């Protein structure tokens, strides 16, 4: 079916509202092509995309279709213990969540759905608490306001694994039309209030190692999202002074009071830093809309320095292992995360597990070792970590709690998180990482990404000053030294004595991501080296 035929099918669909038909008629030719040339692909965890009409957009019809596919999968495999559902602050999220529950109800499947928005980790917790067969999170994570998405979870509380995703895709493909899918509101839909909050937060509080007097002053922003009802309450219950970025505490799908919904971007901290300077606070915490990622700003010499996801993860794992005796267990990282995590884990005689990018792979490993080995920590470079696996996805609530404790412990010693990082660097070496995000939207963008990946796959990476000692192409899967078999993925990794360069098309955004990492004997040398590598890779890509 051509995109024009698909467009005409939607335009002539009797179940569409007049407003939807008018919207379709007002679309430009380019908008029509991009919205109808393909269906949103259900990746390894679900679907994510721009909101709008058409099969390549997130809307009530694509949500119903994907939910029906999931329902068919659950029924076929006799997974009949219901589905947990949560949602973030985005346009349509609550409506989509309720619609998913109604499609499940129409198929005889019960659901447990939060009455109000809650973080992604609390959706994972809900799955495990009610022992449901699956979970659904309506979110586009840290993406801009124009996006939304549907993340699917299995009964372990982790996102669907690769095999499960493939089975769900087959069921989705049996749903030939997104229209006239039955959805009913009945007794199978169970609404969940705040009664789960305390159960979850009590588990978070068990992470504590030191129970010192709280002298730390914190500024917090949920960036209009799901952390608002949960995180300030948690921190205050432990005695912290918490100053909220008031205009960003409002649940707002338009993200009106922030220039970015992504803690990886400095723009998301602007108001938080303003408030912190005004109140002479020690730390700024920023969580993304679904509160699975955490960004941290640290006051140092009167200014605020932003930490990277690699740095916050390194601080957490070093604190955990150096301040408490743990059984020998597993520390999990990914193929694009700083090697510093591995070095710290090795120094404390922990096993290391390395997975592909995507926290679902770490969640999957946590389940595999359950009852056999100790889960110690898991992290990825994109500002996400998981300390204790009563949740099976990255959890910014846990990260906030632990980093507040670390900051408070250090303050009693006259130190900051920046000072602590220097201690770590002096022991293990100065690690610096950087990510180059190349945004390439639409059909042409997708083609360009494939051109770039094909070039490096065919020709390899040849850059002066970066001698490739080992190259790994994950396209057919890979068994790494840590005895974890990785599924096929469109990723290329080039390893050097002191670091790596990785090329990876994003699975959730129209981007090519290039990851750089090195270790030197000073931050200046490491930063300079990474900057030079980025310039050289950019020059190659510009010629393609």
Order of alpha helices (4+ residues) and beta strands (2+ residues): alpha-alpha-alpha-beta-alpha-beta-alpha-beta-alpha-beta-beta-alpha-beta-alpha-beta-alpha-beta-alpha-beta-beta-beta-alpha-beta-alpha-beta-alpha-beta-beta-alpha-alpha-beta-alpha-beta-beta-beta-beta-beta-beta-alpha
